[in-house]
Amino acid sequence: MTQAIKLTTDQMRMMSLFQNVTGATARDCIEDEKQDRIIFVVNSGKMGLAIGKGGVHIKSLQNILKTNVELVEFDDDPAKFLTNLLNSKLVTEVKISTRPDGSKQAIVMVDPRKKGIVVGREGRNAQKARLLAKRYFNITNVLINSPERATLEM
């Protein structure tokens, strides 16, 4: 399932800082220099503790690290993990399939009116989903689709 994830000394230091500031344990830390952010993956059920009341923990971390901090709640189920990652209120369904070449692909279905929010500015959420899906579940492709709107007849 998941391959061993190797962390750098810097990442381990940031995870320790994260734990000291939030009281929650980070299971992973990804430095995304392209998008100027650090992504922490927290254990299932620890999201509220990690964020803090009114986002106080995240704001503190962003001030200390001088960069954007994003959180993702981990789940052993790849479909649930992608739903958590992309905003569970906006995702209607996640289908994971194996392609003929053996690689795995996830198709995330969202409301057509909310697709832009799910994908994110300049595709940053979609890029985060691809990065983490590959890192944890060896899913090589994540597609964000919206069902075609039913023809509206008046």
PyMOL commands that set and color helices and strands:
alter all, ss='L'
color gray80, all
select helices_A, chain A and resi 9-22+47-51+53-65+78-86+112-119+121-137
alter helices_A, ss='H'
color red, helices_A
select strands_A, chain A and resi 26-32+37-42+68-73+91-98+104-110+139-145
alter strands_A, ss='S'
color yellow, strands_A
deselect
rebuild
show_as cartoon
